[in-house]
Amino acid sequence: MGEYVQMIIGFILVNNILLMQYLGNCPFLGTSKRMETAVGMAMAVVFVLVLAGVITWVTEMYLLKPLGLEYLRTMSFIVVIAALVQFVEMFLKKSVPALYTGLGIYLPLITTNCAVLGVCLININEEYNFLQTIVSSFGYSTGFGFALILFAGVRERILLARVPKALQDTSIGLVTAGMLSLAFFGFKGMI
């Protein structure tokens, strides 16, 4: 049990998929201007990533590996992720239309979010078993959500501040993301 807790803490703080590996920066920058949108995106990514991690692991172990089709890994993983995102999109459109509208183009971008595909590939490359895959997928996606929500809080404050014209919008977002990444670098070596 301690090993899994250590893995989760490591994935959230020490090896954060956004701030340490810098995967998934498009929705990170795009949905972090408002806290409500950031929380919605974080929950959607957790849901999609955990399910994608499990389904891609099962696909790899019981379909691709036994048939010697490992070369189709990336393509099959993208198909799984795209199907899951479509499911989430349909659910949000019916159940939470305000969040669906708030996420806008960034919800379908989860399909091409390199963090989701990256975690699925990390699970396979690290040769995690089924339970480790679930823990890894949950830890990485929680780290994604944590960084996104933290960043959204900082960006909401920046929107109220006077920022020089040359640094407004995406520029100040990138500078802030860099400083947040440096802050998370302080966790390196803890686990």
JOHUWO-V556362 format. One record per helix or strand of 2 or more residues. SS is the DSSP state (a for helix, b for strand). FROM is the first residue (numbers start at 0). LEN is the number of residues. If there is no record, write none. Layout:
ss=SS from=FROM len=LEN
ss=SS from=FROM len=LEN
This chain:
ss=a from=1 len=13
ss=a from=24 len=6
ss=a from=34 len=30
ss=a from=69 len=26
ss=a from=96 len=7
ss=a from=104 len=4
ss=a from=113 len=12
ss=a from=129 len=31
ss=a from=164 len=3
ss=a from=169 len=16
